[in-house]
Amino acid sequence: MKHIFYLHGMIIEVQGINAVSDQFGPYEYTSIIDSLKATGAEVHAEVRTDKTDFYEFGKKISKEIDALITKGITPEDITVIGASKGGMIAMYISDMNVNNVNYLLLGSSSDYTQKTFDWNLHGNILGIYEKSDTVAGNNYQYWIDKSTNASKFEQLQINTGLGHGFLYTPNKAWLNPAKEWMNQPD
């Protein structure tokens, strides 16, 4: 059985699961979770609040990954999908957790992230960035170059014209590559 950890964007922390951005519209959290469940995987999706500590939450998810592996789930059957701030948390998890799990980073590379964190990521990583994203639309080359611990690190530019809002919906532009990434052969 495949396991997916979905880590949502910051707007959900502030507004809850029915969040709506003035710029990008509704964050379709429930639709995203349903789309991930439709893959047949068990989806782990905890809603963070604005009181959630970034580092403690990352450590908690890392321990949950370790617990699944201890129960016999192979690392290759675990995928962490992080959107925006959730992607930054996924990067933090990937820095500390040495297991060869899959990571999908959505709109998570920005000048801020590069200047603030000194991570060396582990695992099989796919960074997806949107050409029109002015919030966190940097490509992942900086992280590819730094992440000597990664087994594989690829990036994909998409062009939906939705800016950072591309990750607000279960958009096929990121969802289809996500499905392929978590189902790649060992």
Number of C-alpha atoms within 10 A of each C-alpha: 9 17 23 24 23 23 25 28 25 17 20 19 17 13 14 16 17 12 18 16 13 7 10 14 12 16 25 16 22 13 13 19 19 12 15 23 15 11 13 12 17 15 20 17 14 12 15 20 14 13 8 11 10 15 11 10 15 22 16 12 20 19 14 14 24 17 12 15 17 10 9 9 16 17 20 20 20 26 28 28 25 25 25 25 23 24 25 24 26 26 28 22 25 28 18 15 20 15 18 21 23 28 29 29 29 29 31 29 26 19 11 11 17 14 8 9 11 13 17 18 27 26 23 23 27 23 26 27 27 27 17 18 19 12 17 21 22 22 20 23 14 12 20 20 10 13 21 13 17 20 14 16 23 13 16 15 17 15 13 17 12 15 20 24 21 25 27 24 19 20 14 12 17 23 16 11 15 22 15 10 17 24 16 10 7 7
